[in-house]
């Protein structure tokens, strides 16, 4: 049986609960600390890690592109400066 993490919306208590596939979607669960019925199901570690990986890869790509763009601009500025000095 899959083990899921839940977080209570009322008190923030986090706990793990076994959820049978048949009852997945309407978990008859209540917070174990306060009994509140509104719970957020936290992502499984697998789902989190794959989503994080995708996000991290996209961020790294953007960061790299930005760094390259910035380096090009700096190089261009230096080039312009260089020519400007040569004119004098
Ligand atoms: Zn609670």
PDB file of the backbone (N, CA, C, O) and the ligand in Angstrom, with CONECT records:
HET     ZN  A 101       1
ATOM      1  N   UNK A   1       0.854  -1.211   0.000  1.00  0.00           N
ATOM      2  CA  UNK A   1       0.000   0.000   0.000  1.00  0.00           C
ATOM      3  C   UNK A   1       0.881   1.249   0.000  1.00  0.00           C
ATOM      4  O   UNK A   1       1.876   1.325   0.721  1.00  0.00           O
ATOM      5  N   UNK A   2       0.500   2.209  -0.812  1.00  0.00           N
ATOM      6  CA  UNK A   2       1.323   3.437  -0.870  1.00  0.00           C
ATOM      7  C   UNK A   2       1.161   4.282   0.392  1.00  0.00           C
ATOM      8  O   UNK A   2       0.086   4.375   0.984  1.00  0.00           O
ATOM      9  N   UNK A   3       2.254   4.876   0.761  1.00  0.00           N
ATOM     10  CA  UNK A   3       2.268   5.722   1.945  1.00  0.00           C
ATOM     11  C   UNK A   3       2.327   7.178   1.475  1.00  0.00           C
ATOM     12  O   UNK A   3       3.208   7.563   0.707  1.00  0.00           O
ATOM     13  N   UNK A   4       1.379   7.969   1.951  1.00  0.00           N
ATOM     14  CA  UNK A   4       1.336   9.370   1.535  1.00  0.00           C
ATOM     15  C   UNK A   4       1.518  10.293   2.732  1.00  0.00           C
ATOM     16  O   UNK A   4       1.191   9.954   3.869  1.00  0.00           O
ATOM     17  N   UNK A   5       2.044  11.456   2.436  1.00  0.00           N
ATOM     18  CA  UNK A   5       2.184  12.476   3.473  1.00  0.00           C
ATOM     19  C   UNK A   5       1.011  13.445   3.367  1.00  0.00           C
ATOM     20  O   UNK A   5       0.639  13.876   2.276  1.00  0.00           O
ATOM     21  N   UNK A   6       0.455  13.769   4.486  1.00  0.00           N
ATOM     22  CA  UNK A   6      -0.644  14.732   4.517  1.00  0.00           C
ATOM     23  C   UNK A   6      -0.300  15.855   5.478  1.00  0.00           C
ATOM     24  O   UNK A   6       0.426  15.673   6.455  1.00  0.00           O
ATOM     25  N   UNK A   7      -0.846  17.025   5.166  1.00  0.00           N
ATOM     26  CA  UNK A   7      -0.640  18.163   6.055  1.00  0.00           C
ATOM     27  C   UNK A   7      -2.000  18.770   6.371  1.00  0.00           C
ATOM     28  O   UNK A   7      -2.791  19.053   5.472  1.00  0.00           O
ATOM     29  N   UNK A   8      -2.253  18.962   7.633  1.00  0.00           N
ATOM     30  CA  UNK A   8      -3.530  19.522   8.075  1.00  0.00           C
ATOM     31  C   UNK A   8      -3.575  21.004   7.730  1.00  0.00           C
ATOM     32  O   UNK A   8      -2.622  21.743   7.977  1.00  0.00           O
ATOM     33  N   UNK A   9      -4.712  21.432   7.148  1.00  0.00           N
ATOM     34  CA  UNK A   9      -4.854  22.849   6.806  1.00  0.00           C
ATOM     35  C   UNK A   9      -5.191  23.693   8.025  1.00  0.00           C
ATOM     36  O   UNK A   9      -5.018  24.912   8.017  1.00  0.00           O
ATOM     37  N   UNK A  10      -5.659  23.052   9.043  1.00  0.00           N
ATOM     38  CA  UNK A  10      -6.063  23.800  10.243  1.00  0.00           C
ATOM     39  C   UNK A  10      -4.879  24.046  11.167  1.00  0.00           C
ATOM     40  O   UNK A  10      -4.666  25.170  11.620  1.00  0.00           O
ATOM     41  N   UNK A  11      -4.108  22.998  11.449  1.00  0.00           N
ATOM     42  CA  UNK A  11      -3.039  23.145  12.437  1.00  0.00           C
ATOM     43  C   UNK A  11      -1.650  22.915  11.850  1.00  0.00           C
ATOM     44  O   UNK A  11      -0.647  23.129  12.530  1.00  0.00           O
ATOM     45  N   UNK A  12      -1.586  22.478  10.587  1.00  0.00           N
ATOM     46  CA  UNK A  12      -0.283  22.306   9.961  1.00  0.00           C
ATOM     47  C   UNK A  12       0.419  21.015  10.337  1.00  0.00           C
ATOM     48  O   UNK A  12       1.568  20.794   9.955  1.00  0.00           O
ATOM     49  N   UNK A  13      -0.265  20.165  11.082  1.00  0.00           N
ATOM     50  CA  UNK A  13       0.334  18.894  11.483  1.00  0.00           C
ATOM     51  C   UNK A  13       0.561  18.014  10.258  1.00  0.00           C
ATOM     52  O   UNK A  13      -0.341  17.849   9.437  1.00  0.00           O
ATOM     53  N   UNK A  14       1.740  17.459  10.132  1.00  0.00           N
ATOM     54  CA  UNK A  14       2.044  16.576   9.015  1.00  0.00           C
ATOM     55  C   UNK A  14       2.115  15.144   9.504  1.00  0.00           C
ATOM     56  O   UNK A  14       2.699  14.856  10.549  1.00  0.00           O
ATOM     57  N   UNK A  15       1.520  14.262   8.742  1.00  0.00           N
ATOM     58  CA  UNK A  15       1.567  12.857   9.124  1.00  0.00           C
ATOM     59  C   UNK A  15       1.487  11.991   7.874  1.00  0.00           C
ATOM     60  O   UNK A  15       1.059  12.440   6.811  1.00  0.00           O
ATOM     61  N   UNK A  16       1.903  10.755   8.024  1.00  0.00           N
ATOM     62  CA  UNK A  16       1.854   9.811   6.917  1.00  0.00           C
ATOM     63  C   UNK A  16       0.656   8.901   7.104  1.00  0.00           C
ATOM     64  O   UNK A  16       0.290   8.546   8.224  1.00  0.00           O
ATOM     65  N   UNK A  17       0.051   8.531   5.980  1.00  0.00           N
ATOM     66  CA  UNK A  17      -1.076   7.621   6.060  1.00  0.00           C
ATOM     67  C   UNK A  17      -1.041   6.678   4.870  1.00  0.00           C
ATOM     68  O   UNK A  17      -0.661   7.056   3.762  1.00  0.00           O
ATOM     69  N   UNK A  18      -1.437   5.473   5.121  1.00  0.00           N
ATOM     70  CA  UNK A  18      -1.537   4.502   4.039  1.00  0.00           C
ATOM     71  C   UNK A  18      -2.847   4.733   3.308  1.00  0.00           C
ATOM     72  O   UNK A  18      -3.907   4.849   3.924  1.00  0.00           O
ATOM     73  N   UNK A  19      -2.762   4.800   1.991  1.00  0.00           N
ATOM     74  CA  UNK A  19      -3.974   5.010   1.203  1.00  0.00           C
ATOM     75  C   UNK A  19      -4.109   3.861   0.210  1.00  0.00           C
ATOM     76  O   UNK A  19      -3.223   3.611  -0.607  1.00  0.00           O
ATOM     77  N   UNK A  20      -5.222   3.182   0.303  1.00  0.00           N
ATOM     78  CA  UNK A  20      -5.455   2.076  -0.634  1.00  0.00           C
ATOM     79  C   UNK A  20      -5.877   2.642  -1.978  1.00  0.00           C
ATOM     80  O   UNK A  20      -6.622   3.622  -2.020  1.00  0.00           O
ATOM     81  N   UNK A  21      -5.421   2.053  -3.079  1.00  0.00           N
ATOM     82  CA  UNK A  21      -5.756   2.563  -4.410  1.00  0.00           C
ATOM     83  C   UNK A  21      -7.255   2.751  -4.608  1.00  0.00           C
ATOM     84  O   UNK A  21      -7.674   3.688  -5.287  1.00  0.00           O
ATOM     85  N   UNK A  22      -8.056   1.886  -4.034  1.00  0.00           N
ATOM     86  CA  UNK A  22      -9.504   1.957  -4.206  1.00  0.00           C
ATOM     87  C   UNK A  22     -10.072   3.221  -3.583  1.00  0.00           C
ATOM     88  O   UNK A  22     -11.049   3.772  -4.088  1.00  0.00           O
ATOM     89  N   UNK A  23      -9.480   3.683  -2.503  1.00  0.00           N
ATOM     90  CA  UNK A  23     -10.020   4.849  -1.816  1.00  0.00           C
ATOM     91  C   UNK A  23      -9.272   6.115  -2.195  1.00  0.00           C
ATOM     92  O   UNK A  23      -9.529   7.188  -1.649  1.00  0.00           O
ATOM     93  N   UNK A  24      -8.350   5.983  -3.129  1.00  0.00           N
ATOM     94  CA  UNK A  24      -7.573   7.148  -3.552  1.00  0.00           C
ATOM     95  C   UNK A  24      -8.492   8.166  -4.214  1.00  0.00           C
ATOM     96  O   UNK A  24      -9.302   7.795  -5.064  1.00  0.00           O
ATOM     97  N   UNK A  25      -8.387   9.406  -3.855  1.00  0.00           N
ATOM     98  CA  UNK A  25      -9.246  10.432  -4.428  1.00  0.00           C
ATOM     99  C   UNK A  25     -10.220  10.976  -3.411  1.00  0.00           C
ATOM    100  O   UNK A  25     -10.529  12.168  -3.410  1.00  0.00           O
ATOM    101  N   UNK A  26     -10.701  10.118  -2.554  1.00  0.00           N
ATOM    102  CA  UNK A  26     -11.554  10.608  -1.465  1.00  0.00           C
ATOM    103  C   UNK A  26     -11.065   9.986  -0.162  1.00  0.00           C
ATOM    104  O   UNK A  26     -11.689   9.084   0.396  1.00  0.00           O
ATOM    105  N   UNK A  27      -9.939  10.494   0.297  1.00  0.00           N
ATOM    106  CA  UNK A  27      -9.382   9.893   1.512  1.00  0.00           C
ATOM    107  C   UNK A  27     -10.224  10.228   2.740  1.00  0.00           C
ATOM    108  O   UNK A  27     -10.418  11.396   3.078  1.00  0.00           O
ATOM    109  N   UNK A  28     -10.708   9.209   3.382  1.00  0.00           N
ATOM    110  CA  UNK A  28     -11.506   9.435   4.593  1.00  0.00           C
ATOM    111  C   UNK A  28     -10.591   9.685   5.790  1.00  0.00           C
ATOM    112  O   UNK A  28     -10.613   8.971   6.793  1.00  0.00           O
ATOM    113  N   UNK A  29      -9.793  10.727   5.631  1.00  0.00           N
ATOM    114  CA  UNK A  29      -8.778  10.981   6.644  1.00  0.00           C
ATOM    115  C   UNK A  29      -9.073  12.259   7.405  1.00  0.00           C
ATOM    116  O   UNK A  29      -9.650  13.212   6.882  1.00  0.00           O
ATOM    117  N   UNK A  30      -8.664  12.239   8.627  1.00  0.00           N
ATOM    118  CA  UNK A  30      -8.749  13.427   9.462  1.00  0.00           C
ATOM    119  C   UNK A  30      -7.387  13.645  10.108  1.00  0.00           C
ATOM    120  O   UNK A  30      -6.614  12.707  10.302  1.00  0.00           O
ATOM    121  N   UNK A  31      -7.116  14.887  10.432  1.00  0.00           N
ATOM    122  CA  UNK A  31      -5.864  15.204  11.085  1.00  0.00           C
ATOM    123  C   UNK A  31      -5.764  14.411  12.386  1.00  0.00           C
ATOM    124  O   UNK A  31      -6.701  14.346  13.181  1.00  0.00           O
ATOM    125  N   UNK A  32      -4.609  13.824  12.563  1.00  0.00           N
ATOM    126  CA  UNK A  32      -4.436  13.014  13.761  1.00  0.00           C
ATOM    127  C   UNK A  32      -4.204  13.871  15.000  1.00  0.00           C
ATOM    128  O   UNK A  32      -4.299  13.397  16.132  1.00  0.00           O
ATOM    129  N   UNK A  33      -3.897  15.146  14.759  1.00  0.00           N
ATOM    130  CA  UNK A  33      -3.652  16.026  15.902  1.00  0.00           C
ATOM    131  C   UNK A  33      -4.927  16.735  16.353  1.00  0.00           C
ATOM    132  O   UNK A  33      -5.216  16.806  17.547  1.00  0.00           O
ATOM    133  N   UNK A  34      -5.702  17.270  15.369  1.00  0.00           N
ATOM    134  CA  UNK A  34      -6.871  18.074  15.765  1.00  0.00           C
ATOM    135  C   UNK A  34      -8.174  17.547  15.188  1.00  0.00           C
ATOM    136  O   UNK A  34      -9.248  18.013  15.567  1.00  0.00           O
ATOM    137  N   UNK A  35      -8.098  16.566  14.263  1.00  0.00           N
ATOM    138  CA  UNK A  35      -9.322  15.980  13.729  1.00  0.00           C
ATOM    139  C   UNK A  35      -9.909  16.718  12.550  1.00  0.00           C
ATOM    140  O   UNK A  35     -10.960  16.330  12.040  1.00  0.00           O
ATOM    141  N   UNK A  36      -9.248  17.781  12.102  1.00  0.00           N
ATOM    142  CA  UNK A  36      -9.737  18.557  10.967  1.00  0.00           C
ATOM    143  C   UNK A  36      -9.723  17.691   9.705  1.00  0.00           C
ATOM    144  O   UNK A  36      -8.819  16.878   9.512  1.00  0.00           O
ATOM    145  N   UNK A  37     -10.731  17.874   8.851  1.00  0.00           N
ATOM    146  CA  UNK A  37     -10.863  17.000   7.684  1.00  0.00           C
ATOM    147  C   UNK A  37     -10.171  17.547   6.446  1.00  0.00           C
ATOM    148  O   UNK A  37      -9.919  16.792   5.507  1.00  0.00           O
ATOM    149  N   UNK A  38      -9.856  18.831   6.417  1.00  0.00           N
ATOM    150  CA  UNK A  38      -9.214  19.403   5.234  1.00  0.00           C
ATOM    151  C   UNK A  38      -7.718  19.185   5.307  1.00  0.00           C
ATOM    152  O   UNK A  38      -7.011  19.795   6.108  1.00  0.00           O
ATOM    153  N   UNK A  39      -7.259  18.289   4.440  1.00  0.00           N
ATOM    154  CA  UNK A  39      -5.843  17.949   4.447  1.00  0.00           C
ATOM    155  C   UNK A  39      -5.261  18.172   3.068  1.00  0.00           C
ATOM    156  O   UNK A  39      -5.913  17.915   2.057  1.00  0.00           O
ATOM    157  N   UNK A  40      -4.049  18.646   3.034  1.00  0.00           N
ATOM    158  CA  UNK A  40      -3.330  18.748   1.772  1.00  0.00           C
ATOM    159  C   UNK A  40      -2.497  17.498   1.627  1.00  0.00           C
ATOM    160  O   UNK A  40      -1.764  17.120   2.541  1.00  0.00           O
ATOM    161  N   UNK A  41      -2.609  16.854   0.478  1.00  0.00           N
ATOM    162  CA  UNK A  41      -1.754  15.705   0.256  1.00  0.00           C
ATOM    163  C   UNK A  41      -0.439  16.198  -0.293  1.00  0.00           C
ATOM    164  O   UNK A  41      -0.393  16.836  -1.344  1.00  0.00           O
ATOM    165  N   UNK A  42       0.608  15.908   0.405  1.00  0.00           N
ATOM    166  CA  UNK A  42       1.925  16.344  -0.040  1.00  0.00           C
ATOM    167  C   UNK A  42       2.403  15.410  -1.135  1.00  0.00           C
ATOM    168  O   UNK A  42       2.053  14.230  -1.163  1.00  0.00           O
ATOM    169  N   UNK A  43       3.208  15.953  -2.036  1.00  0.00           N
ATOM    170  CA  UNK A  43       3.717  15.143  -3.138  1.00  0.00           C
ATOM    171  C   UNK A  43       4.626  14.060  -2.603  1.00  0.00           C
ATOM    172  O   UNK A  43       5.338  14.253  -1.618  1.00  0.00           O
ATOM    173  N   UNK A  44       4.594  12.931  -3.259  1.00  0.00           N
ATOM    174  CA  UNK A  44       5.509  11.860  -2.883  1.00  0.00           C
ATOM    175  C   UNK A  44       6.925  12.292  -3.207  1.00  0.00           C
ATOM    176  O   UNK A  44       7.134  13.177  -4.037  1.00  0.00           O
ATOM    177  N   UNK A  45       7.885  11.681  -2.566  1.00  0.00           N
ATOM    178  CA  UNK A  45       9.272  12.101  -2.768  1.00  0.00           C
ATOM    179  C   UNK A  45       9.686  11.936  -4.226  1.00  0.00           C
ATOM    180  O   UNK A  45      10.496  12.709  -4.739  1.00  0.00           O
ATOM    181  N   UNK A  46       9.130  10.933  -4.886  1.00  0.00           N
ATOM    182  CA  UNK A  46       9.473  10.717  -6.294  1.00  0.00           C
ATOM    183  C   UNK A  46       8.966  11.872  -7.144  1.00  0.00           C
ATOM    184  O   UNK A  46       9.706  12.422  -7.959  1.00  0.00           O
ATOM    185  N   UNK A  47       7.698  12.241  -6.953  1.00  0.00           N
ATOM    186  CA  UNK A  47       7.105  13.319  -7.733  1.00  0.00           C
ATOM    187  C   UNK A  47       7.842  14.626  -7.475  1.00  0.00           C
ATOM    188  O   UNK A  47       8.076  15.403  -8.401  1.00  0.00           O
ATOM    189  N   UNK A  48       8.205  14.867  -6.231  1.00  0.00           N
ATOM    190  CA  UNK A  48       8.911  16.095  -5.883  1.00  0.00           C
ATOM    191  C   UNK A  48      10.272  16.122  -6.552  1.00  0.00           C
ATOM    192  O   UNK A  48      10.662  17.131  -7.140  1.00  0.00           O
ATOM    193  N   UNK A  49      10.996  15.015  -6.464  1.00  0.00           N
ATOM    194  CA  UNK A  49      12.357  15.017  -6.996  1.00  0.00           C
ATOM    195  C   UNK A  49      12.353  15.177  -8.511  1.00  0.00           C
ATOM    196  O   UNK A  49      13.213  15.871  -9.052  1.00  0.00           O
ATOM    197  N   UNK A  50      11.398  14.548  -9.213  1.00  0.00           N
ATOM    198  CA  UNK A  50      11.390  14.682 -10.664  1.00  0.00           C
ATOM    199  C   UNK A  50      10.960  16.095 -11.060  1.00  0.00           C
ATOM    200  O   UNK A  50      11.487  16.658 -12.018  1.00  0.00           O
ATOM    201  N   UNK A  51      10.012  16.662 -10.330  1.00  0.00           N
ATOM    202  CA  UNK A  51       9.581  18.032 -10.620  1.00  0.00           C
ATOM    203  C   UNK A  51      10.702  19.009 -10.302  1.00  0.00           C
ATOM    204  O   UNK A  51      10.938  19.960 -11.047  1.00  0.00           O
ATOM    205  N   UNK A  52      11.381  18.772  -9.207  1.00  0.00           N
ATOM    206  CA  UNK A  52      12.494  19.636  -8.819  1.00  0.00           C
ATOM    207  C   UNK A  52      13.601  19.563  -9.854  1.00  0.00           C
ATOM    208  O   UNK A  52      14.219  20.571 -10.196  1.00  0.00           O
ATOM    209  N   UNK A  53      13.843  18.363 -10.347  1.00  0.00           N
ATOM    210  CA  UNK A  53      14.902  18.161 -11.337  1.00  0.00           C
ATOM    211  C   UNK A  53      14.588  18.962 -12.596  1.00  0.00           C
ATOM    212  O   UNK A  53      15.452  19.647 -13.143  1.00  0.00           O
ATOM    213  N   UNK A  54      13.326  18.864 -13.051  1.00  0.00           N
ATOM    214  CA  UNK A  54      12.915  19.583 -14.252  1.00  0.00           C
ATOM    215  C   UNK A  54      13.062  21.080 -14.044  1.00  0.00           C
ATOM    216  O   UNK A  54      13.558  21.794 -14.916  1.00  0.00           O
ATOM    217  N   UNK A  55      12.626  21.546 -12.882  1.00  0.00           N
ATOM    218  CA  UNK A  55      12.682  22.973 -12.586  1.00  0.00           C
ATOM    219  C   UNK A  55      14.143  23.421 -12.470  1.00  0.00           C
ATOM    220  O   UNK A  55      14.515  24.494 -12.947  1.00  0.00           O
ATOM    221  N   UNK A  56      14.952  22.596 -11.838  1.00  0.00           N
ATOM    222  CA  UNK A  56      16.362  22.936 -11.646  1.00  0.00           C
ATOM    223  C   UNK A  56      17.076  22.980 -12.990  1.00  0.00           C
ATOM    224  O   UNK A  56      17.918  23.845 -13.231  1.00  0.00           O
ATOM    225  N   UNK A  57      16.732  22.039 -13.861  1.00  0.00           N
ATOM    226  CA  UNK A  57      17.360  21.994 -15.180  1.00  0.00           C
ATOM    227  C   UNK A  57      16.984  23.234 -15.976  1.00  0.00           C
ATOM    228  O   UNK A  57      17.834  23.837 -16.631  1.00  0.00           O
ATOM    229  N   UNK A  58      15.720  23.614 -15.920  1.00  0.00           N
ATOM    230  CA  UNK A  58      15.254  24.802 -16.635  1.00  0.00           C
ATOM    231  C   UNK A  58      15.922  26.049 -16.067  1.00  0.00           C
ATOM    232  O   UNK A  58      16.315  26.942 -16.818  1.00  0.00           O
ATOM    233  N   UNK A  59      16.047  26.110 -14.763  1.00  0.00           N
ATOM    234  CA  UNK A  59      16.664  27.266 -14.110  1.00  0.00           C
ATOM    235  C   UNK A  59      18.136  27.351 -14.490  1.00  0.00           C
ATOM    236  O   UNK A  59      18.654  28.433 -14.764  1.00  0.00           O
ATOM    237  N   UNK A  60      18.802  26.205 -14.503  1.00  0.00           N
ATOM    238  CA  UNK A  60      20.224  26.176 -14.843  1.00  0.00           C
ATOM    239  C   UNK A  60      20.421  26.617 -16.288  1.00  0.00           C
ATOM    240  O   UNK A  60      21.374  27.328 -16.607  1.00  0.00           O
ATOM    241  N   UNK A  61      19.515  26.189 -17.153  1.00  0.00           N
ATOM    242  CA  UNK A  61      19.593  26.550 -18.562  1.00  0.00           C
ATOM    243  C   UNK A  61      19.447  28.064 -18.725  1.00  0.00           C
ATOM    244  O   UNK A  61      20.216  28.706 -19.440  1.00  0.00           O
ATOM    245  N   UNK A  62      18.442  28.615 -18.045  1.00  0.00           N
ATOM    246  CA  UNK A  62      18.199  30.055 -18.122  1.00  0.00           C
ATOM    247  C   UNK A  62      19.382  30.834 -17.548  1.00  0.00           C
ATOM    248  O   UNK A  62      19.792  31.860 -18.091  1.00  0.00           O
ATOM    249  N   UNK A  63      19.916  30.329 -16.446  1.00  0.00           N
ATOM    250  CA  UNK A  63      21.030  30.994 -15.770  1.00  0.00           C
ATOM    251  C   UNK A  63      22.248  31.021 -16.691  1.00  0.00           C
ATOM    252  O   UNK A  63      22.944  32.030 -16.805  1.00  0.00           O
ATOM    253  N   UNK A  64      22.486  29.878 -17.347  1.00  0.00           N
ATOM    254  CA  UNK A  64      23.628  29.753 -18.240  1.00  0.00           C
ATOM    255  C   UNK A  64      23.469  30.706 -19.420  1.00  0.00           C
ATOM    256  O   UNK A  64      24.413  31.397 -19.804  1.00  0.00           O
ATOM    257  N   UNK A  65      22.265  30.737 -19.992  1.00  0.00           N
ATOM    258  CA  UNK A  65      21.993  31.608 -21.127  1.00  0.00           C
ATOM    259  C   UNK A  65      22.184  33.061 -20.718  1.00  0.00           C
ATOM    260  O   UNK A  65      22.746  33.857 -21.470  1.00  0.00           O
ATOM    261  N   UNK A  66      21.713  33.402 -19.522  1.00  0.00           N
ATOM    262  CA  UNK A  66      21.837  34.765 -19.026  1.00  0.00           C
ATOM    263  C   UNK A  66      23.306  35.112 -18.826  1.00  0.00           C
ATOM    264  O   UNK A  66      23.736  36.221 -19.139  1.00  0.00           O
ATOM    265  N   UNK A  67      24.081  34.147 -18.297  1.00  0.00           N
ATOM    266  CA  UNK A  67      25.494  34.382 -18.038  1.00  0.00           C
ATOM    267  C   UNK A  67      26.238  34.587 -19.357  1.00  0.00           C
ATOM    268  O   UNK A  67      27.103  35.456 -19.463  1.00  0.00           O
ATOM    269  N   UNK A  68      25.895  33.785 -20.352  1.00  0.00           N
ATOM    270  CA  UNK A  68      26.538  33.904 -21.667  1.00  0.00           C
ATOM    271  C   UNK A  68      26.178  35.259 -22.282  1.00  0.00           C
ATOM    272  O   UNK A  68      27.036  35.959 -22.821  1.00  0.00           O
ATOM    273  N   UNK A  69      24.894  35.612 -22.190  1.00  0.00           N
ATOM    274  CA  UNK A  69      24.445  36.889 -22.728  1.00  0.00           C
ATOM    275  C   UNK A  69      25.171  38.051 -22.075  1.00  0.00           C
ATOM    276  O   UNK A  69      25.562  39.008 -22.742  1.00  0.00           O
ATOM    277  N   UNK A  70      25.348  37.957 -20.755  1.00  0.00           N
ATOM    278  CA  UNK A  70      26.007  39.017 -20.003  1.00  0.00           C
ATOM    279  C   UNK A  70      27.482  39.097 -20.405  1.00  0.00           C
ATOM    280  O   UNK A  70      28.022  40.190 -20.578  1.00  0.00           O
ATOM    281  N   UNK A  71      28.127  37.949 -20.552  1.00  0.00           N
ATOM    282  CA  UNK A  71      29.542  37.914 -20.918  1.00  0.00           C
ATOM    283  C   UNK A  71      29.732  38.520 -22.301  1.00  0.00           C
ATOM    284  O   UNK A  71      30.698  39.246 -22.539  1.00  0.00           O
ATOM    285  N   UNK A  72      28.807  38.221 -23.213  1.00  0.00           N
ATOM    286  CA  UNK A  72      28.882  38.773 -24.560  1.00  0.00           C
ATOM    287  C   UNK A  72      28.775  40.289 -24.524  1.00  0.00           C
ATOM    288  O   UNK A  72      29.499  40.998 -25.223  1.00  0.00           O
ATOM    289  N   UNK A  73      27.866  40.766 -23.702  1.00  0.00           N
ATOM    290  CA  UNK A  73      27.662  42.212 -23.605  1.00  0.00           C
ATOM    291  C   UNK A  73      28.913  42.886 -23.065  1.00  0.00           C
ATOM    292  O   UNK A  73      29.334  43.932 -23.560  1.00  0.00           O
ATOM    293  N   UNK A  74      29.503  42.268 -22.038  1.00  0.00           N
ATOM    294  CA  UNK A  74      30.717  42.844 -21.438  1.00  0.00           C
ATOM    295  C   UNK A  74      31.842  42.847 -22.465  1.00  0.00           C
ATOM    296  O   UNK A  74      32.575  43.828 -22.593  1.00  0.00           O
ATOM    297  N   UNK A  75      31.975  41.737 -23.199  1.00  0.00           N
ATOM    298  CA  UNK A  75      33.027  41.631 -24.212  1.00  0.00           C
ATOM    299  C   UNK A  75      32.817  42.696 -25.279  1.00  0.00           C
ATOM    300  O   UNK A  75      33.776  43.308 -25.750  1.00  0.00           O
ATOM    301  N   UNK A  76      31.559  42.917 -25.659  1.00  0.00           N
ATOM    302  CA  UNK A  76      31.239  43.902 -26.679  1.00  0.00           C
ATOM    303  C   UNK A  76      31.582  45.306 -26.178  1.00  0.00           C
ATOM    304  O   UNK A  76      32.132  46.129 -26.909  1.00  0.00           O
ATOM    305  N   UNK A  77      31.242  45.554 -24.913  1.00  0.00           N
ATOM    306  CA  UNK A  77      31.539  46.858 -24.323  1.00  0.00           C
ATOM    307  C   UNK A  77      33.031  47.118 -24.339  1.00  0.00           C
ATOM    308  O   UNK A  77      33.479  48.218 -24.660  1.00  0.00           O
ATOM    309  N   UNK A  78      33.802  46.088 -23.986  1.00  0.00           N
ATOM    310  CA  UNK A  78      35.264  46.242 -23.949  1.00  0.00           C
ATOM    311  C   UNK A  78      35.804  46.512 -25.347  1.00  0.00           C
ATOM    312  O   UNK A  78      36.716  47.313 -25.549  1.00  0.00           O
ATOM    313  N   UNK A  79      35.198  45.805 -26.305  1.00  0.00           N
ATOM    314  CA  UNK A  79      35.620  45.949 -27.699  1.00  0.00           C
ATOM    315  C   UNK A  79      35.391  47.390 -28.155  1.00  0.00           C
ATOM    316  O   UNK A  79      36.256  48.003 -28.781  1.00  0.00           O
ATOM    317  N   UNK A  80      34.209  47.917 -27.830  1.00  0.00           N
ATOM    318  CA  UNK A  80      33.857  49.295 -28.205  1.00  0.00           C
ATOM    319  C   UNK A  80      34.823  50.267 -27.526  1.00  0.00           C
ATOM    320  O   UNK A  80      35.316  51.211 -28.145  1.00  0.00           O
ATOM    321  N   UNK A  81      35.081  50.015 -26.247  1.00  0.00           N
ATOM    322  CA  UNK A  81      36.019  50.851 -25.490  1.00  0.00           C
ATOM    323  C   UNK A  81      37.389  50.843 -26.144  1.00  0.00           C
ATOM    324  O   UNK A  81      38.034  51.879 -26.309  1.00  0.00           O
ATOM    325  N   UNK A  82      37.810  49.639 -26.511  1.00  0.00           N
ATOM    326  CA  UNK A  82      39.128  49.451 -27.108  1.00  0.00           C
ATOM    327  C   UNK A  82      39.259  50.300 -28.374  1.00  0.00           C
ATOM    328  O   UNK A  82      40.254  51.001 -28.559  1.00  0.00           O
ATOM    329  N   UNK A  83      38.247  50.231 -29.244  1.00  0.00           N
ATOM    330  CA  UNK A  83      38.280  50.968 -30.489  1.00  0.00           C
ATOM    331  C   UNK A  83      38.243  52.478 -30.229  1.00  0.00           C
ATOM    332  O   UNK A  83      38.868  53.274 -30.929  1.00  0.00           O
ATOM    333  N   UNK A  84      37.483  52.830 -29.191  1.00  0.00           N
ATOM    334  CA  UNK A  84      37.351  54.245 -28.873  1.00  0.00           C
ATOM    335  C   UNK A  84      38.724  54.812 -28.484  1.00  0.00           C
ATOM    336  O   UNK A  84      39.087  55.927 -28.859  1.00  0.00           O
ATOM    337  N   UNK A  85      39.468  54.011 -27.723  1.00  0.00           N
ATOM    338  CA  UNK A  85      40.783  54.468 -27.291  1.00  0.00           C
ATOM    339  C   UNK A  85      41.741  54.552 -28.467  1.00  0.00           C
ATOM    340  O   UNK A  85      42.612  55.421 -28.517  1.00  0.00           O
ATOM    341  N   UNK A  86      41.568  53.637 -29.413  1.00  0.00           N
ATOM    342  CA  UNK A  86      42.460  53.608 -30.573  1.00  0.00           C
ATOM    343  C   UNK A  86      42.269  54.854 -31.458  1.00  0.00           C
ATOM    344  O   UNK A  86      43.201  55.332 -32.105  1.00  0.00           O
ATOM    345  N   UNK A  87      41.032  55.354 -31.460  1.00  0.00           N
ATOM    346  CA  UNK A  87      40.734  56.514 -32.294  1.00  0.00           C
ATOM    347  C   UNK A  87      41.483  57.750 -31.827  1.00  0.00           C
ATOM    348  O   UNK A  87      41.781  58.645 -32.618  1.00  0.00           O
ATOM    349  N   UNK A  88      41.785  57.792 -30.537  1.00  0.00           N
ATOM    350  CA  UNK A  88      42.433  58.975 -29.984  1.00  0.00           C
ATOM    351  C   UNK A  88      43.908  59.050 -30.312  1.00  0.00           C
ATOM    352  O   UNK A  88      44.583  59.997 -29.909  1.00  0.00           O
TER     353      UNK A  88
HETATM  354 ZN    ZN A 101      -4.816  19.436  12.463  1.00  0.00          ZN
END
